[in-house]
Amino acid sequence: MLYKIPLERRDCRFPHEKPENFTIFDYYSYTSCIFQCQIDHMLNLCNCVPQMLHSGKYKITVFI
């Protein structure tokens, strides 16, 4: 029955309620949220992500 309460009112998400800014994962979880925040921070800081995080959507950085 909790799923019938609007997201704004319950202040939590179910796995199928993916935020619009999620670009890596197809589902929501606490871990995927933290990971996406880290990706967003890297993109804002240097406009790229490390190669191991590359999903085909971002410019990658390779440190040699």
Phi and psi in degrees as a GROMACS rama.xvg file:
@    title "Ramachandran Plot"
@    xaxis  label "Phi"
@    yaxis  label "Psi"
@TYPE xy
-60.2501  -33.6037  LEU-2
-64.6478  -16.5164  TYR-3
-79.6014  -17.3758  LYS-4
-78.8076  133.691  ILE-5
-58.5241  146.723  PRO-6
-52.4679  -44.4381  LEU-7
-61.4364  -30.5256  GLU-8
-84.6244  -38.6788  ARG-9
-85.0337  -18.4355  ARG-10
58.1046  36.1541  ASP-11
-155.395  164.324  CYS-12
-121.172  152.443  ARG-13
-94.0462  159.002  PHE-14
-53.8734  -32.8098  PRO-15
-80.9105  -6.39012  HIS-16
-95.3053  70.4048  GLU-17
-73.4605  130.458  LYS-18
-63.9503  153.803  PRO-19
-62.9296  -29.419  GLU-20
-83.8281  1.18929  ASN-21
-73.7031  121.401  PHE-22
-117.999  -13.6573  THR-23
-98.9066  -46.6429  ILE-24
-103.694  153.778  PHE-25
-97.5749  1.62974  ASP-26
-141.326  163.683  TYR-27
-103.832  136.147  TYR-28
-153.812  167.249  SER-29
-59.4608  -44.837  TYR-30
-63.8735  -44.5236  THR-31
-65.5037  -32.714  SER-32
-65.8527  -47.0664  CYS-33
-61.0512  -44.9451  ILE-34
-62.3298  -44.4433  PHE-35
-63.1399  -38.2177  GLN-36
-62.8968  -39.4449  CYS-37
-64.9858  -42.5011  GLN-38
-60.4813  -46.7184  ILE-39
-60.521  -40.3765  ASP-40
-64.0324  -44.0909  HIS-41
-61.6086  -42.0859  MET-42
-64.0626  -40.3652  LEU-43
-69.0212  -34.8564  ASN-44
-77.0842  -46.0154  LEU-45
-131.779  2.99656  CYS-46
61.3882  32.0125  ASN-47
-161.246  171.553  CYS-48
-131.63  156.332  VAL-49
-60.6551  153.028  PRO-50
-57.0148  -37.3564  GLN-51
-65.8797  -16.9697  MET-52
-101.673  2.78492  LEU-53
-66.9269  128.885  HIS-54
-119.534  10.0993  SER-55
90.149  -4.01424  GLY-56
-104.543  -14.2265  LYS-57
-125.989  157.577  TYR-58
-70.4545  136.397  LYS-59
-102.478  157.543  ILE-60
-120.518  130.863  THR-61
-118.319  120.748  VAL-62
-94.0985  124.735  PHE-63
